[in-house]
């Protein structure tokens, strides 16, 4: 296992030490501890600062979310308003199914834009990344899939 961990490229803001797994619960009878039996309080493995996404990376993600999610969502709302105004104030009647499909398409792009906005941002504090973020998306998607596989292997 340590050889696999050395091959994986860690995130720039990922903590270097591993977190201890909590002990599994057993079906023992509950015994209330007395004052002297209380164990010492455990300190958390990581601080909030170690676990938090850096501010620079966070701002980068928010900008991409605004573009890749906000624009399609705004276009979806505009489609609804425009079709209503056309039907109300002019003789133009758009087929409801066309309005529905265009609207669903824009809102669907907005939902996909959430994922793409986060994964296409450069997670390295020093690198700003590219405009559309294709390379960053590929790298970050690979990291995410790798962690899913590791977690799945541990749970089996």
C-alpha positions in Angstrom: 0.0 0.0 0.0 2.8 2.6 0.7 4.1 2.2 -2.8 0.6 3.1 -4.2 0.4 6.2 -2.0 3.8 7.5 -3.2 2.6 7.2 -6.8 -0.5 9.2 -6.2 -0.1 13.0 -6.6 -1.3 14.7 -3.5 -3.2 17.9 -3.6 -1.2 21.0 -2.7 -3.4 21.6 0.3 -4.0 18.0 1.3 -2.7 17.1 4.8 0.3 14.9 4.8 -0.6 12.7 7.8 -3.3 10.1 7.7 -6.4 10.5 10.0 -7.0 7.6 12.4 -10.2 5.6 11.8 -12.6 5.6 14.7 -13.0 2.3 16.5 -16.0 0.3 15.4 -18.9 0.1 17.9 -19.4 -3.3 19.6 -22.5 -4.7 21.2 -21.3 -4.4 24.8 -23.6 -3.3 27.5 -23.5 0.4 28.2 -21.6 1.2 31.4 -21.6 4.7 32.6 -18.1 5.8 33.5 -17.5 7.4 36.8 -15.5 10.6 37.3 -12.2 8.8 37.6 -12.9 6.5 34.6 -13.2 9.3 32.0 -10.5 9.1 29.3 -8.5 12.2 28.4 -10.2 14.3 25.7 -9.0 13.5 22.2 -7.5 16.2 20.1 -8.7 16.4 16.5 -6.3 14.9 14.0 -6.4 18.0 11.7 -7.1 21.6 12.4 -9.7 23.5 10.4 -6.9 25.4 8.6 -5.3 22.1 7.5 -8.7 20.8 6.2 -9.9 24.0 4.5 -9.6 24.8 0.8 -7.2 27.8 0.4 -8.9 31.1 -0.2 -7.2 31.6 -3.6 -8.5 28.2 -4.8 -11.9 28.9 -3.3 -12.2 32.2 -5.2 -11.1 30.4 -8.4 -13.9 27.8 -8.0 -16.5 30.5 -7.3 -15.6 32.4 -10.5 -15.9 29.3 -12.5 -19.2 28.3 -10.9 -20.6 31.7 -11.7 -19.7 31.3 -15.4 -20.4 27.6 -16.0 -23.5 27.4 -13.8 -24.8 31.0 -13.7 -24.9 31.7 -17.4 -26.9 28.6 -18.4 -29.3 29.1 -15.4 -29.8 32.7 -16.4 -30.5 31.7 -20.0 -33.0 29.1 -18.7 -34.9 31.7 -16.7 -34.7 34.1 -19.7 -36.2 31.5 -21.9 -39.2 31.1 -19.6 -39.8 34.9 -19.3 -39.3 35.5 -23.1 -41.8 32.8 -24.1 -44.3 34.2 -21.6 -43.9 37.7 -22.9 -44.1 36.5 -26.6 -47.3 34.6 -25.8 -48.8 37.5 -23.8 -48.0 40.6 -25.9 -47.6 39.3 -29.4 -49.3 36.8 -31.8 -46.3 34.5 -31.6 -47.1 31.2 -29.9 -44.1 28.9 -29.3 -44.8 25.2 -28.9 -44.8 24.4 -25.2 -42.7 21.3 -25.7 -40.0 23.4 -27.4 -39.9 25.9 -24.5 -39.8 22.9 -22.1 -36.9 21.2 -23.9 -34.8 24.4 -24.3 -35.5 25.2 -20.7 -34.5 21.8 -19.5 -31.4 21.9 -21.6 -30.2 25.2 -20.1 -31.0 24.1 -16.5 -29.3 20.7 -17.2 -26.2 22.6 -18.4 -26.3 24.7 -15.2 -26.3 21.5 -13.1 -23.4 20.1 -15.0 -21.7 23.5 -14.7 -21.5 23.1 -11.0 -19.4 20.0 -11.3 -17.3 21.3 -14.1 -16.8 24.7 -12.4 -15.3 23.0 -9.3 -13.2 20.4 -11.1 -11.9 22.7 -13.8 -10.4 25.1 -11.4 -6.7 24.7 -10.6 -6.4 23.3 -7.1 -2.7 24.4 -6.9 -2.4 27.7 -5.1 0.5 28.8 -7.3 -1.0 28.0 -10.7 -4.0 30.0 -11.9 -5.0 27.4 -14.6 -6.3 27.9 -18.1 -9.3 29.8 -19.3 -11.6 26.8 -19.9 -9.7 24.4 -17.6 -9.7 21.2 -19.7 -6.3 20.1 -18.3 -7.2 20.9 -14.7 -10.5 19.0 -15.1 -8.7 15.9 -16.4 -6.2 16.0 -13.5 -8.9 16.7 -10.8 -11.3 14.1 -12.2 -8.4 11.6 -12.1 -7.7 12.4 -8.5 -11.4 12.1 -7.5 -11.8 8.7 -9.3 -8.6 7.4 -7.6 -9.8 8.3 -4.2 -13.2 6.6 -4.9 -11.3 3.5 -5.9 -9.1 3.6 -2.8 -12.1 4.1 -0.6 -14.0 1.2 -2.3 -11.0 -1.1 -1.9 -10.7 -0.3 1.9 -14.5 -0.9 2.4 -14.4 -4.3 0.7 
